[in-house]
Amino acid sequence: MPIYEYNCTKCKNKFEMIRSLKNMEAEAACPVCGGKAQRILSTCTTFSRGGDGITKSIAGTGSSCSSCSGGSCSGCH
Ligand SMILES: [Zn+2]
């Protein structure tokens, strides 16, 4: 099942949760404070447009992604 990133609206805790596609839009409970957490909409995609205008795949290359806190795209597509 896919892993989604959530951000707690109460304590700003960021965490990942494995959820089914059916529940991906539902609010999650923060594991720290139990508050409402909203899913972080990742802007990271498989393809990234480089400065040279050439669209290239960055998936699986280990490249860092500005949209991912983990520094890789392994969890965001
Ligand atoms: Zn929280």
N, CA, C, O and the ligand as a Tripos MOL2 file, in Angstrom:
@<TRIPOS>MOLECULE
protein
  309   307    78     0     0
PROTEIN
NO_CHARGES

@<TRIPOS>ATOM
      1 N           0.8410   -1.1930    0.0000 N.3       1 MET1
      2 CA          0.0000    0.0000    0.0000 C.3       1 MET1
      3 C           0.8860    1.2560    0.0000 C.2       1 MET1
      4 O           2.0000    1.2300    0.5230 O.2       1 MET1
      5 N           0.4130    2.2980   -0.5580 N.am      2 PRO2
      6 CA          1.2200    3.5190   -0.6360 C.3       2 PRO2
      7 C           1.3600    4.2200    0.7040 C.2       2 PRO2
      8 O           0.5020    4.1190    1.5810 O.2       2 PRO2
      9 N           2.4530    4.9240    0.8290 N.am      3 ILE3
     10 CA          2.7150    5.6950    2.0440 C.3       3 ILE3
     11 C           2.4090    7.1680    1.7610 C.2       3 ILE3
     12 O           2.8380    7.7260    0.7510 O.2       3 ILE3
     13 N           1.6700    7.7720    2.6660 N.am      4 TYR4
     14 CA          1.3370    9.1800    2.5040 C.3       4 TYR4
     15 C           1.9520    9.9870    3.6410 C.2       4 TYR4
     16 O           2.1360    9.4890    4.7510 O.2       4 TYR4
     17 N           2.2620   11.2300    3.3420 N.am      5 GLU5
     18 CA          2.8160   12.1160    4.3440 C.3       5 GLU5
     19 C           1.7090   12.9920    4.9160 C.2       5 GLU5
     20 O           0.8580   13.5070    4.1920 O.2       5 GLU5
     21 N           1.7440   13.1410    6.2180 N.am      6 TYR6
     22 CA          0.7370   13.9620    6.8810 C.3       6 TYR6
     23 C           1.4160   15.0140    7.7500 C.2       6 TYR6
     24 O           2.5320   14.8260    8.2350 O.2       6 TYR6
     25 N           0.7210   16.1050    7.9270 N.am      7 ASN7
     26 CA          1.2400   17.2030    8.7310 C.3       7 ASN7
     27 C           0.1740   17.5570    9.7660 C.2       7 ASN7
     28 O          -0.9540   17.8990    9.4130 O.2       7 ASN7
     29 N           0.5360   17.4730   11.0230 N.am      8 CYS8
     30 CA         -0.4220   17.7590   12.0780 C.3       8 CYS8
     31 C          -0.7150   19.2620   12.1220 C.2       8 CYS8
     32 O           0.2010   20.0840   12.1410 O.2       8 CYS8
     33 N          -1.9850   19.5990   12.1370 N.am      9 THR9
     34 CA         -2.3600   21.0140   12.1670 C.3       9 THR9
     35 C          -2.2300   21.5960   13.5750 C.2       9 THR9
     36 O          -2.3060   22.8100   13.7640 O.2       9 THR9
     37 N          -2.0390   20.7420   14.5290 N.am     10 LYS10
     38 CA         -1.9880   21.1870   15.9280 C.3      10 LYS10
     39 C          -0.5520   21.3910   16.4120 C.2      10 LYS10
     40 O          -0.2050   22.4590   16.9170 O.2      10 LYS10
     41 N           0.2780   20.3540   16.2510 N.am     11 CYS11
     42 CA          1.6470   20.4420   16.7670 C.3      11 CYS11
     43 C           2.6790   20.4740   15.6490 C.2      11 CYS11
     44 O           3.8820   20.4690   15.9060 O.2      11 CYS11
     45 N           2.2060   20.5070   14.4140 N.am     12 LYS12
     46 CA          3.0810   20.6030   13.2410 C.3      12 LYS12
     47 C           3.9550   19.3690   13.0600 C.2      12 LYS12
     48 O           4.9410   19.3990   12.3240 O.2      12 LYS12
     49 N           3.5950   18.3030   13.7250 N.am     13 ASN13
     50 CA          4.3530   17.0760   13.5490 C.3      13 ASN13
     51 C           4.1300   16.5230   12.1360 C.2      13 ASN13
     52 O           3.0140   16.5260   11.6170 O.2      13 ASN13
     53 N           5.2050   16.0570   11.5450 N.am     14 LYS14
     54 CA          5.1280   15.4800   10.2090 C.3      14 LYS14
     55 C           5.3810   13.9940   10.3100 C.2      14 LYS14
     56 O           6.3690   13.5660   10.9080 O.2      14 LYS14
     57 N           4.4990   13.2070    9.7310 N.am     15 PHE15
     58 CA          4.6700   11.7570    9.8360 C.3      15 PHE15
     59 C           4.1360   11.0820    8.5970 C.2      15 PHE15
     60 O           3.3920   11.6590    7.8040 O.2      15 PHE15
     61 N           4.5450    9.8400    8.4640 N.am     16 GLU16
     62 CA          4.0980    9.0650    7.3130 C.3      16 GLU16
     63 C           3.1500    7.9850    7.7670 C.2      16 GLU16
     64 O           3.2830    7.4470    8.8670 O.2      16 GLU16
     65 N           2.2050    7.6710    6.9270 N.am     17 MET17
     66 CA          1.2390    6.6530    7.2670 C.3      17 MET17
     67 C           0.8850    5.8380    6.0270 C.2      17 MET17
     68 O           0.6630    6.3790    4.9440 O.2      17 MET17
     69 N           0.8390    4.5500    6.2160 N.am     18 ILE18
     70 CA          0.4440    3.6850    5.1150 C.3      18 ILE18
     71 C          -1.0750    3.5810    5.1120 C.2      18 ILE18
     72 O          -1.6850    3.1670    6.0980 O.2      18 ILE18
     73 N          -1.6650    3.9570    4.0080 N.am     19 ARG19
     74 CA         -3.1170    3.9230    3.9400 C.3      19 ARG19
     75 C          -3.5480    3.3750    2.5830 C.2      19 ARG19
     76 O          -2.8050    3.4150    1.6030 O.2      19 ARG19
     77 N          -4.7320    2.8820    2.5650 N.am     20 SER20
     78 CA         -5.2820    2.4280    1.3040 C.3      20 SER20
     79 C          -5.7210    3.6410    0.4920 C.2      20 SER20
     80 O          -5.9430    4.7220    1.0380 O.2      20 SER20
     81 N          -5.8410    3.4510   -0.7940 N.am     21 LEU21
     82 CA         -6.2650    4.5460   -1.6560 C.3      21 LEU21
     83 C          -7.6220    5.0890   -1.2240 C.2      21 LEU21
     84 O          -7.9260    6.2680   -1.4070 O.2      21 LEU21
     85 N          -8.4040    4.2310   -0.6660 N.am     22 LYS22
     86 CA         -9.7550    4.5990   -0.2490 C.3      22 LYS22
     87 C          -9.7330    5.6460    0.8610 C.2      22 LYS22
     88 O         -10.6200    6.4940    0.9580 O.2      22 LYS22
     89 N          -8.6970    5.5650    1.6960 N.am     23 ASN23
     90 CA         -8.6410    6.4560    2.8520 C.3      23 ASN23
     91 C          -7.6430    7.5980    2.6930 C.2      23 ASN23
     92 O          -7.4220    8.3610    3.6330 O.2      23 ASN23
     93 N          -7.0520    7.7210    1.5350 N.am     24 MET24
     94 CA         -5.9560    8.6700    1.3950 C.3      24 MET24
     95 C          -6.3750   10.1240    1.6190 C.2      24 MET24
     96 O          -5.5560   10.9460    2.0310 O.2      24 MET24
     97 N          -7.6260   10.4430    1.3530 N.am     25 GLU25
     98 CA         -8.0740   11.8240    1.5330 C.3      25 GLU25
     99 C          -8.6320   12.0780    2.9230 C.2      25 GLU25
    100 O          -8.9220   13.2180    3.2860 O.2      25 GLU25
    101 N          -8.7780   11.0360    3.6810 N.am     26 ALA26
    102 CA         -9.3370   11.1920    5.0180 C.3      26 ALA26
    103 C          -8.2990   11.7830    5.9680 C.2      26 ALA26
    104 O          -7.0950   11.6140    5.7740 O.2      26 ALA26
    105 N          -8.7720   12.4640    6.9760 N.am     27 GLU27
    106 CA         -7.8650   13.0300    7.9600 C.3      27 GLU27
    107 C          -7.2620   11.9210    8.7980 C.2      27 GLU27
    108 O          -7.9090   10.9150    9.0920 O.2      27 GLU27
    109 N          -6.0050   12.1270    9.1770 N.am     28 ALA28
    110 CA         -5.3280   11.1520   10.0090 C.3      28 ALA28
    111 C          -5.1420   11.7290   11.3990 C.2      28 ALA28
    112 O          -5.1440   12.9460   11.5840 O.2      28 ALA28
    113 N          -4.9830   10.8640   12.3530 N.am     29 ALA29
    114 CA         -4.7510   11.3130   13.7210 C.3      29 ALA29
    115 C          -3.2600   11.3760   13.9880 C.2      29 ALA29
    116 O          -2.5230   10.4310   13.7060 O.2      29 ALA29
    117 N          -2.8280   12.4920   14.5300 N.am     30 CYS30
    118 CA         -1.4080   12.6720   14.8330 C.3      30 CYS30
    119 C          -0.9730   11.6850   15.9210 C.2      30 CYS30
    120 O          -1.6300   11.5830   16.9570 O.2      30 CYS30
    121 N           0.1260   10.9590   15.6970 N.am     31 PRO31
    122 CA          0.5950    9.9860   16.7100 C.3      31 PRO31
    123 C           1.1750   10.6600   17.9440 C.2      31 PRO31
    124 O           1.3500   10.0190   18.9800 O.2      31 PRO31
    125 N           1.4720   11.9510   17.8370 N.am     32 VAL32
    126 CA          2.0830   12.6660   18.9610 C.3      32 VAL32
    127 C           1.0200   13.2740   19.8670 C.2      32 VAL32
    128 O           1.0240   13.0580   21.0790 O.2      32 VAL32
    129 N           0.1100   14.0350   19.2660 N.am     33 CYS33
    130 CA         -0.8590   14.7500   20.0940 C.3      33 CYS33
    131 C          -2.2950   14.3080   19.8350 C.2      33 CYS33
    132 O          -3.2120   14.7350   20.5360 O.2      33 CYS33
    133 N          -2.4930   13.4680   18.8480 N.am     34 GLY34
    134 CA         -3.8290   12.9950   18.5630 C.3      34 GLY34
    135 C          -4.6770   13.9920   17.8000 C.2      34 GLY34
    136 O          -5.8700   13.7740   17.5870 O.2      34 GLY34
    137 N          -4.0590   15.0800   17.3920 N.am     35 GLY35
    138 CA         -4.7940   16.1100   16.6680 C.3      35 GLY35
    139 C          -5.0140   15.7310   15.2130 C.2      35 GLY35
    140 O          -4.5550   14.6920   14.7370 O.2      35 GLY35
    141 N          -5.7160   16.5880   14.5420 N.am     36 LYS36
    142 CA         -6.0040   16.3370   13.1330 C.3      36 LYS36
    143 C          -4.7550   16.5870   12.2900 C.2      36 LYS36
    144 O          -4.0590   17.5870   12.4650 O.2      36 LYS36
    145 N          -4.4950   15.6840   11.3980 N.am     37 ALA37
    146 CA         -3.3730   15.8540   10.4830 C.3      37 ALA37
    147 C          -3.8850   15.7900    9.0590 C.2      37 ALA37
    148 O          -4.7330   14.9640    8.7200 O.2      37 ALA37
    149 N          -3.3650   16.6590    8.2480 N.am     38 GLN38
    150 CA         -3.8060   16.7100    6.8560 C.3      38 GLN38
    151 C          -2.7190   16.1630    5.9520 C.2      38 GLN38
    152 O          -1.5270   16.3100    6.2200 O.2      38 GLN38
    153 N          -3.1500   15.5390    4.8940 N.am     39 ARG39
    154 CA         -2.2050   14.9400    3.9640 C.3      39 ARG39
    155 C          -1.4220   16.0280    3.2370 C.2      39 ARG39
    156 O          -1.9730   17.0360    2.7930 O.2      39 ARG39
    157 N          -0.1300   15.7910    3.1330 N.am     40 ILE40
    158 CA          0.7170   16.7180    2.3980 C.3      40 ILE40
    159 C           0.6540   16.3370    0.9230 C.2      40 ILE40
    160 O           0.9450   15.2060    0.5340 O.2      40 ILE40
    161 N           0.2670   17.3120    0.1260 N.am     41 LEU41
    162 CA          0.1840   17.0610   -1.3020 C.3      41 LEU41
    163 C           1.5680   17.2300   -1.9070 C.2      41 LEU41
    164 O           2.0810   18.3420   -2.0360 O.2      41 LEU41
    165 N           2.1430   16.1320   -2.2650 N.am     42 SER42
    166 CA          3.4830   16.1740   -2.8240 C.3      42 SER42
    167 C           3.4520   16.7150   -4.2470 C.2      42 SER42
    168 O           2.6250   16.3180   -5.0680 O.2      42 SER42
    169 N           4.3550   17.6110   -4.5090 N.am     43 THR43
    170 CA          4.4490   18.1520   -5.8610 C.3      43 THR43
    171 C           5.5070   17.4260   -6.6680 C.2      43 THR43
    172 O           5.7590   17.7310   -7.8340 O.2      43 THR43
    173 N           6.1090   16.4660   -6.0140 N.am     44 CYS44
    174 CA          7.1690   15.7250   -6.6900 C.3      44 CYS44
    175 C           6.5650   14.7280   -7.6740 C.2      44 CYS44
    176 O           5.6700   13.9590   -7.3240 O.2      44 CYS44
    177 N           7.0490   14.7500   -8.8670 N.am     45 THR45
    178 CA          6.5590   13.8140   -9.8660 C.3      45 THR45
    179 C           7.7160   13.0180  -10.4450 C.2      45 THR45
    180 O           8.8840   13.2930  -10.1670 O.2      45 THR45
    181 N           7.3820   12.0670  -11.2210 N.am     46 THR46
    182 CA          8.4160   11.2210  -11.8120 C.3      46 THR46
    183 C           9.3180   12.0240  -12.7390 C.2      46 THR46
    184 O          10.5130   11.7530  -12.8600 O.2      46 THR46
    185 N           8.7240   13.0070  -13.3830 N.am     47 PHE47
    186 CA          9.4870   13.7830  -14.3390 C.3      47 PHE47
    187 C           9.7650   15.1810  -13.7970 C.2      47 PHE47
    188 O           8.8980   15.8120  -13.1930 O.2      47 PHE47
    189 N          10.9360   15.6310  -14.0120 N.am     48 SER48
    190 CA         11.3380   16.9470  -13.5560 C.3      48 SER48
    191 C          11.9040   17.7510  -14.7180 C.2      48 SER48
    192 O          12.7530   17.2780  -15.4740 O.2      48 SER48
    193 N          11.4150   18.9670  -14.8380 N.am     49 ARG49
    194 CA         11.9100   19.8100  -15.9180 C.3      49 ARG49
    195 C          13.1740   20.5420  -15.4460 C.2      49 ARG49
    196 O          13.1310   21.3370  -14.5080 O.2      49 ARG49
    197 N          14.2430   20.2720  -16.0820 N.am     50 GLY50
    198 CA         15.5110   20.8670  -15.6910 C.3      50 GLY50
    199 C          15.6490   22.2840  -16.2070 C.2      50 GLY50
    200 O          14.8100   22.7730  -16.9630 O.2      50 GLY50
    201 N          16.7130   22.9280  -15.7890 N.am     51 GLY51
    202 CA         16.9530   24.2980  -16.1900 C.3      51 GLY51
    203 C          17.2050   24.4440  -17.6800 C.2      51 GLY51
    204 O          17.0470   25.5260  -18.2450 O.2      51 GLY51
    205 N          17.5930   23.3610  -18.3000 N.am     52 ASP52
    206 CA         17.8530   23.4170  -19.7290 C.3      52 ASP52
    207 C          16.5930   23.1730  -20.5520 C.2      52 ASP52
    208 O          16.6380   23.1550  -21.7820 O.2      52 ASP52
    209 N          15.4710   22.9860  -19.8620 N.am     53 GLY53
    210 CA         14.2150   22.8050  -20.5670 C.3      53 GLY53
    211 C          13.9520   21.3870  -21.0010 C.2      53 GLY53
    212 O          12.9160   21.0940  -21.5980 O.2      53 GLY53
    213 N          14.8770   20.5120  -20.7080 N.am     54 ILE54
    214 CA         14.6910   19.1180  -21.0980 C.3      54 ILE54
    215 C          14.0320   18.3580  -19.9520 C.2      54 ILE54
    216 O          14.5290   18.3380  -18.8260 O.2      54 ILE54
    217 N          12.9230   17.7460  -20.2640 N.am     55 THR55
    218 CA         12.2400   16.9570  -19.2530 C.3      55 THR55
    219 C          12.8860   15.5860  -19.1610 C.2      55 THR55
    220 O          12.9910   14.8510  -20.1430 O.2      55 THR55
    221 N          13.3090   15.2720  -17.9590 N.am     56 LYS56
    222 CA         13.9800   13.9950  -17.7830 C.3      56 LYS56
    223 C          13.4360   13.2730  -16.5670 C.2      56 LYS56
    224 O          12.9280   13.8860  -15.6270 O.2      56 LYS56
    225 N          13.5500   12.0020  -16.6070 N.am     57 SER57
    226 CA         13.0970   11.2100  -15.4730 C.3      57 SER57
    227 C          14.1160   11.2760  -14.3560 C.2      57 SER57
    228 O          15.3180   11.1380  -14.5830 O.2      57 SER57
    229 N          13.6200   11.4910  -13.1380 N.am     58 ILE58
    230 CA         14.5330   11.5130  -12.0030 C.3      58 ILE58
    231 C          14.2350   10.3690  -11.0510 C.2      58 ILE58
    232 O          14.8630   10.2450  -10.0000 O.2      58 ILE58
    233 N          13.2860    9.5440  -11.4190 N.am     59 ALA59
    234 CA         12.9230    8.4330  -10.5560 C.3      59 ALA59
    235 C          14.0150    7.3730  -10.5740 C.2      59 ALA59
    236 O          14.5210    6.9960  -11.6310 O.2      59 ALA59
    237 N          14.3600    6.9110   -9.4040 N.am     60 GLY60
    238 CA         15.2930    5.8140   -9.3150 C.3      60 GLY60
    239 C          16.7390    6.2030   -9.5230 C.2      60 GLY60
    240 O          17.6130    5.3370   -9.5440 O.2      60 GLY60
    241 N          17.0080    7.4800   -9.6770 N.am     61 THR61
    242 CA         18.3760    7.8950   -9.9010 C.3      61 THR61
    243 C          19.0590    8.2840   -8.6010 C.2      61 THR61
    244 O          20.2780    8.4500   -8.5600 O.2      61 THR61
    245 N          18.2750    8.4310   -7.5370 N.am     62 GLY62
    246 CA         18.8390    8.8420   -6.2720 C.3      62 GLY62
    247 C          19.0050   10.3440   -6.1790 C.2      62 GLY62
    248 O          19.5970   10.8470   -5.2250 O.2      62 GLY62
    249 N          18.4930   11.0610   -7.1520 N.am     63 SER63
    250 CA         18.6090   12.5120   -7.1190 C.3      63 SER63
    251 C          17.7850   13.0810   -5.9770 C.2      63 SER63
    252 O          16.7360   12.5400   -5.6250 O.2      63 SER63
    253 N          18.2510   14.1430   -5.4180 N.am     64 SER64
    254 CA         17.4810   14.7860   -4.3800 C.3      64 SER64
    255 C          16.3010   15.5210   -5.0040 C.2      64 SER64
    256 O          16.3460   15.9510   -6.1560 O.2      64 SER64
    257 N          15.2620   15.6470   -4.2200 N.am     65 CYS65
    258 CA         14.0520   16.2950   -4.7180 C.3      65 CYS65
    259 C          13.6980   17.4230   -3.7680 C.2      65 CYS65
    260 O          13.6260   17.2140   -2.5570 O.2      65 CYS65
    261 N          13.4810   18.5910   -4.2920 N.am     66 SER66
    262 CA         13.1940   19.7420   -3.4480 C.3      66 SER66
    263 C          11.8710   19.6180   -2.7170 C.2      66 SER66
    264 O          11.6250   20.3150   -1.7330 O.2      66 SER66
    265 N          11.0260   18.7300   -3.2020 N.am     67 SER67
    266 CA          9.7130   18.5620   -2.5940 C.3      67 SER67
    267 C           9.6930   17.5030   -1.5110 C.2      67 SER67
    268 O           8.7130   17.3600   -0.7810 O.2      67 SER67
    269 N          10.7810   16.7670   -1.4160 N.am     68 CYS68
    270 CA         10.8060   15.6600   -0.4820 C.3      68 CYS68
    271 C          11.7420   15.9480    0.6830 C.2      68 CYS68
    272 O          12.8840   16.3590    0.4790 O.2      68 CYS68
    273 N          11.2700   15.7390    1.8830 N.am     69 SER69
    274 CA         12.1020   15.9850    3.0390 C.3      69 SER69
    275 C          13.1940   14.9340    3.1560 C.2      69 SER69
    276 O          14.2420   15.1730    3.7560 O.2      69 SER69
    277 N          12.9400   13.7850    2.5860 N.am     70 GLY70
    278 CA         13.9040   12.6940    2.7210 C.3      70 GLY70
    279 C          15.0990   12.8170    1.8030 C.2      70 GLY70
    280 O          16.0660   12.0690    1.9470 O.2      70 GLY70
    281 N          15.0550   13.7400    0.8650 N.am     71 GLY71
    282 CA         16.1750   13.9090   -0.0340 C.3      71 GLY71
    283 C          16.1720   12.9570   -1.2010 C.2      71 GLY71
    284 O          17.0980   12.9530   -2.0120 O.2      71 GLY71
    285 N          15.1350   12.1500   -1.2900 N.am     72 SER72
    286 CA         15.0030   11.2870   -2.4540 C.3      72 SER72
    287 C          13.5320   11.1700   -2.8150 C.2      72 SER72
    288 O          12.6600   11.5490   -2.0340 O.2      72 SER72
    289 N          13.2710   10.6600   -3.9680 N.am     73 CYS73
    290 CA         11.8920   10.5730   -4.4250 C.3      73 CYS73
    291 C          11.2750    9.2180   -4.1390 C.2      73 CYS73
    292 O          10.2250    8.8910   -4.6920 O.2      73 CYS73
    293 N          11.8920    8.4390   -3.3060 N.am     74 SER74
    294 CA         11.4210    7.0750   -3.1050 C.3      74 SER74
    295 C          10.0350    7.0170   -2.4860 C.2      74 SER74
    296 O           9.3190    6.0300   -2.6570 O.2      74 SER74
    297 N           9.6480    8.0710   -1.7640 N.am     75 GLY75
    298 CA          8.3750    7.9840   -1.0630 C.3      75 GLY75
    299 C           7.3060    8.9080   -1.5890 C.2      75 GLY75
    300 O           6.2690    9.0830   -0.9490 O.2      75 GLY75
    301 N           7.5370    9.5020   -2.7450 N.am     76 CYS76
    302 CA          6.6000   10.5520   -3.1450 C.3      76 CYS76
    303 C           5.9910   10.3580   -4.5170 C.2      76 CYS76
    304 O           5.4700   11.3090   -5.1000 O.2      76 CYS76
    305 N           6.0460    9.1600   -5.0370 N.am     77 HIS77
    306 CA          5.3700    8.9750   -6.3080 C.3      77 HIS77
    307 C           4.8110    7.5850   -6.3960 C.2      77 HIS77
    308 O           4.1980    7.2290   -7.4020 O.2      77 HIS77
    309 ZN          0.1720   16.6140   16.5270 Zn       78 ZN78
@<TRIPOS>BOND
     1     1     2 1
     2     2     3 1
     3     3     4 2
     4     3     5 am
     5     5     6 1
     6     6     7 1
     7     7     8 2
     8     7     9 am
     9     9    10 1
    10    10    11 1
    11    11    12 2
    12    11    13 am
    13    13    14 1
    14    14    15 1
    15    15    16 2
    16    15    17 am
    17    17    18 1
    18    18    19 1
    19    19    20 2
    20    19    21 am
    21    21    22 1
    22    22    23 1
    23    23    24 2
    24    23    25 am
    25    25    26 1
    26    26    27 1
    27    27    28 2
    28    27    29 am
    29    29    30 1
    30    30    31 1
    31    31    32 2
    32    31    33 am
    33    33    34 1
    34    34    35 1
    35    35    36 2
    36    35    37 am
    37    37    38 1
    38    38    39 1
    39    39    40 2
    40    39    41 am
    41    41    42 1
    42    42    43 1
    43    43    44 2
    44    43    45 am
    45    45    46 1
    46    46    47 1
    47    47    48 2
    48    47    49 am
    49    49    50 1
    50    50    51 1
    51    51    52 2
    52    51    53 am
    53    53    54 1
    54    54    55 1
    55    55    56 2
    56    55    57 am
    57    57    58 1
    58    58    59 1
    59    59    60 2
    60    59    61 am
    61    61    62 1
    62    62    63 1
    63    63    64 2
    64    63    65 am
    65    65    66 1
    66    66    67 1
    67    67    68 2
    68    67    69 am
    69    69    70 1
    70    70    71 1
    71    71    72 2
    72    71    73 am
    73    73    74 1
    74    74    75 1
    75    75    76 2
    76    75    77 am
    77    77    78 1
    78    78    79 1
    79    79    80 2
    80    79    81 am
    81    81    82 1
    82    82    83 1
    83    83    84 2
    84    83    85 am
    85    85    86 1
    86    86    87 1
    87    87    88 2
    88    87    89 am
    89    89    90 1
    90    90    91 1
    91    91    92 2
    92    91    93 am
    93    93    94 1
    94    94    95 1
    95    95    96 2
    96    95    97 am
    97    97    98 1
    98    98    99 1
    99    99   100 2
   100    99   101 am
   101   101   102 1
   102   102   103 1
   103   103   104 2
   104   103   105 am
   105   105   106 1
   106   106   107 1
   107   107   108 2
   108   107   109 am
   109   109   110 1
   110   110   111 1
   111   111   112 2
   112   111   113 am
   113   113   114 1
   114   114   115 1
   115   115   116 2
   116   115   117 am
   117   117   118 1
   118   118   119 1
   119   119   120 2
   120   119   121 am
   121   121   122 1
   122   122   123 1
   123   123   124 2
   124   123   125 am
   125   125   126 1
   126   126   127 1
   127   127   128 2
   128   127   129 am
   129   129   130 1
   130   130   131 1
   131   131   132 2
   132   131   133 am
   133   133   134 1
   134   134   135 1
   135   135   136 2
   136   135   137 am
   137   137   138 1
   138   138   139 1
   139   139   140 2
   140   139   141 am
   141   141   142 1
   142   142   143 1
   143   143   144 2
   144   143   145 am
   145   145   146 1
   146   146   147 1
   147   147   148 2
   148   147   149 am
   149   149   150 1
   150   150   151 1
   151   151   152 2
   152   151   153 am
   153   153   154 1
   154   154   155 1
   155   155   156 2
   156   155   157 am
   157   157   158 1
   158   158   159 1
   159   159   160 2
   160   159   161 am
   161   161   162 1
   162   162   163 1
   163   163   164 2
   164   163   165 am
   165   165   166 1
   166   166   167 1
   167   167   168 2
   168   167   169 am
   169   169   170 1
   170   170   171 1
   171   171   172 2
   172   171   173 am
   173   173   174 1
   174   174   175 1
   175   175   176 2
   176   175   177 am
   177   177   178 1
   178   178   179 1
   179   179   180 2
   180   179   181 am
   181   181   182 1
   182   182   183 1
   183   183   184 2
   184   183   185 am
   185   185   186 1
   186   186   187 1
   187   187   188 2
   188   187   189 am
   189   189   190 1
   190   190   191 1
   191   191   192 2
   192   191   193 am
   193   193   194 1
   194   194   195 1
   195   195   196 2
   196   195   197 am
   197   197   198 1
   198   198   199 1
   199   199   200 2
   200   199   201 am
   201   201   202 1
   202   202   203 1
   203   203   204 2
   204   203   205 am
   205   205   206 1
   206   206   207 1
   207   207   208 2
   208   207   209 am
   209   209   210 1
   210   210   211 1
   211   211   212 2
   212   211   213 am
   213   213   214 1
   214   214   215 1
   215   215   216 2
   216   215   217 am
   217   217   218 1
   218   218   219 1
   219   219   220 2
   220   219   221 am
   221   221   222 1
   222   222   223 1
   223   223   224 2
   224   223   225 am
   225   225   226 1
   226   226   227 1
   227   227   228 2
   228   227   229 am
   229   229   230 1
   230   230   231 1
   231   231   232 2
   232   231   233 am
   233   233   234 1
   234   234   235 1
   235   235   236 2
   236   235   237 am
   237   237   238 1
   238   238   239 1
   239   239   240 2
   240   239   241 am
   241   241   242 1
   242   242   243 1
   243   243   244 2
   244   243   245 am
   245   245   246 1
   246   246   247 1
   247   247   248 2
   248   247   249 am
   249   249   250 1
   250   250   251 1
   251   251   252 2
   252   251   253 am
   253   253   254 1
   254   254   255 1
   255   255   256 2
   256   255   257 am
   257   257   258 1
   258   258   259 1
   259   259   260 2
   260   259   261 am
   261   261   262 1
   262   262   263 1
   263   263   264 2
   264   263   265 am
   265   265   266 1
   266   266   267 1
   267   267   268 2
   268   267   269 am
   269   269   270 1
   270   270   271 1
   271   271   272 2
   272   271   273 am
   273   273   274 1
   274   274   275 1
   275   275   276 2
   276   275   277 am
   277   277   278 1
   278   278   279 1
   279   279   280 2
   280   279   281 am
   281   281   282 1
   282   282   283 1
   283   283   284 2
   284   283   285 am
   285   285   286 1
   286   286   287 1
   287   287   288 2
   288   287   289 am
   289   289   290 1
   290   290   291 1
   291   291   292 2
   292   291   293 am
   293   293   294 1
   294   294   295 1
   295   295   296 2
   296   295   297 am
   297   297   298 1
   298   298   299 1
   299   299   300 2
   300   299   301 am
   301   301   302 1
   302   302   303 1
   303   303   304 2
   304   303   305 am
   305   305   306 1
   306   306   307 1
   307   307   308 2
@<TRIPOS>SUBSTRUCTURE
     1 MET1         2 RESIDUE 1 A MET
     2 PRO2         6 RESIDUE 1 A PRO
     3 ILE3        10 RESIDUE 1 A ILE
     4 TYR4        14 RESIDUE 1 A TYR
     5 GLU5        18 RESIDUE 1 A GLU
     6 TYR6        22 RESIDUE 1 A TYR
     7 ASN7        26 RESIDUE 1 A ASN
     8 CYS8        30 RESIDUE 1 A CYS
     9 THR9        34 RESIDUE 1 A THR
    10 LYS10       38 RESIDUE 1 A LYS
    11 CYS11       42 RESIDUE 1 A CYS
    12 LYS12       46 RESIDUE 1 A LYS
    13 ASN13       50 RESIDUE 1 A ASN
    14 LYS14       54 RESIDUE 1 A LYS
    15 PHE15       58 RESIDUE 1 A PHE
    16 GLU16       62 RESIDUE 1 A GLU
    17 MET17       66 RESIDUE 1 A MET
    18 ILE18       70 RESIDUE 1 A ILE
    19 ARG19       74 RESIDUE 1 A ARG
    20 SER20       78 RESIDUE 1 A SER
    21 LEU21       82 RESIDUE 1 A LEU
    22 LYS22       86 RESIDUE 1 A LYS
    23 ASN23       90 RESIDUE 1 A ASN
    24 MET24       94 RESIDUE 1 A MET
    25 GLU25       98 RESIDUE 1 A GLU
    26 ALA26      102 RESIDUE 1 A ALA
    27 GLU27      106 RESIDUE 1 A GLU
    28 ALA28      110 RESIDUE 1 A ALA
    29 ALA29      114 RESIDUE 1 A ALA
    30 CYS30      118 RESIDUE 1 A CYS
    31 PRO31      122 RESIDUE 1 A PRO
    32 VAL32      126 RESIDUE 1 A VAL
    33 CYS33      130 RESIDUE 1 A CYS
    34 GLY34      134 RESIDUE 1 A GLY
    35 GLY35      138 RESIDUE 1 A GLY
    36 LYS36      142 RESIDUE 1 A LYS
    37 ALA37      146 RESIDUE 1 A ALA
    38 GLN38      150 RESIDUE 1 A GLN
    39 ARG39      154 RESIDUE 1 A ARG
    40 ILE40      158 RESIDUE 1 A ILE
    41 LEU41      162 RESIDUE 1 A LEU
    42 SER42      166 RESIDUE 1 A SER
    43 THR43      170 RESIDUE 1 A THR
    44 CYS44      174 RESIDUE 1 A CYS
    45 THR45      178 RESIDUE 1 A THR
    46 THR46      182 RESIDUE 1 A THR
    47 PHE47      186 RESIDUE 1 A PHE
    48 SER48      190 RESIDUE 1 A SER
    49 ARG49      194 RESIDUE 1 A ARG
    50 GLY50      198 RESIDUE 1 A GLY
    51 GLY51      202 RESIDUE 1 A GLY
    52 ASP52      206 RESIDUE 1 A ASP
    53 GLY53      210 RESIDUE 1 A GLY
    54 ILE54      214 RESIDUE 1 A ILE
    55 THR55      218 RESIDUE 1 A THR
    56 LYS56      222 RESIDUE 1 A LYS
    57 SER57      226 RESIDUE 1 A SER
    58 ILE58      230 RESIDUE 1 A ILE
    59 ALA59      234 RESIDUE 1 A ALA
    60 GLY60      238 RESIDUE 1 A GLY
    61 THR61      242 RESIDUE 1 A THR
    62 GLY62      246 RESIDUE 1 A GLY
    63 SER63      250 RESIDUE 1 A SER
    64 SER64      254 RESIDUE 1 A SER
    65 CYS65      258 RESIDUE 1 A CYS
    66 SER66      262 RESIDUE 1 A SER
    67 SER67      266 RESIDUE 1 A SER
    68 CYS68      270 RESIDUE 1 A CYS
    69 SER69      274 RESIDUE 1 A SER
    70 GLY70      278 RESIDUE 1 A GLY
    71 GLY71      282 RESIDUE 1 A GLY
    72 SER72      286 RESIDUE 1 A SER
    73 CYS73      290 RESIDUE 1 A CYS
    74 SER74      294 RESIDUE 1 A SER
    75 GLY75      298 RESIDUE 1 A GLY
    76 CYS76      302 RESIDUE 1 A CYS
    77 HIS77      306 RESIDUE 1 A HIS
    78 ZN78       309 GROUP 0 **** ****
